[in-house]
Amino acid sequence: MHGTADPGRPVHLHVRVTGSPGWRFALLMRDHLRAVPAAREEYAAAKAAWAAEHTDRYTYGEAKEPWFDAEARAADDWAEESGWRPPE
């Protein structure tokens, strides 16, 4: 993960190796949230709640983990049902 040197313009850039598990998950989650409106709405609501409840990035990051674990399972189920595959 990379950031920026300009404090007025925060950037969170995640770099993943093509074909790695993190690469697959990033693409899968993106496509799952695009395809399933209820999942997308749940994520938006969860992000708002985490931001309201956690004032620092460390506790915010920890609070997200259970949601991401559940999203990984839901997205994998969706991928199997829909025939989703990452690009080659």
N, C-alpha and C positions, 0 to 999 in steps of 0.2 A: 504494500500500500504506500502511496506517495501523497504528499501534501503540497502546499504552495508556500512561498516565502512572503507573499503579500497578505498581511493580516486583515485587510479590508475585502479580500476576495477568497474566501475559503474554498478549497478544492479537496476532494477525497477521490483519488484515482486508484482503482484496484487493477493490478496487472496480473494476468494469469497465463500460464503456459497452455498453448493449444493442445487439447486432448487430455489435460489433467482433470482430476475430479472437481477441483474448484472452478475450472472453465466450464465443465458440463453443468454444474449446479447453477452458475450465474446465468447461463443461457436458458436452462430449464425453468428456473424461477421467473425470469423475465417473460418467457413464453406462456407459462402457466398463469401468471397474473394478468397477462393480456387476454387470455382465452376464457378465464373464469372470473366474471365480474364480482361474485361474492368473495372470492379470495382476495381480489384487489382491494375491495372496500374494507375487508377485515384488516389487511395490512395497513391501509391508510389510517384507520381508527387506532390500531395498535401503536403506530408511530407517534400519533398525536398524544396518546396516553403516556408513552415512554418519555416524550419530551416534557410533558407537564409534570411528571413525577420525578425526573432525574435531571439534576442541574449540571452534572459532570459526565464526560464521555465514558468514564469507566463503569459507573453504575448503569448508565444507559445501555452500554454494550452488553453488560451482564443480563440486564432485563430482557434483551432481545433473544437470547439464546433459546429459551423454550419455544418461542414462536417459530424460530428458524428450524428447529428440530421437527416440529409438526409440519411446517411448510415443506420440508424436504420429503417427508413421507407422502403428503398429499400430492406434491408435484410428481413424485415417482409413480404414484398410482395413476395420475392423469396421463403421464407419458406412456405407460403401458396400455391404458384404455384407448388413447388417441393414436398410438403408433408414432409418437414424437421421437425424433432422433436429432442429435446435434448435427450441424453442418459438417460436411467432410472437406 
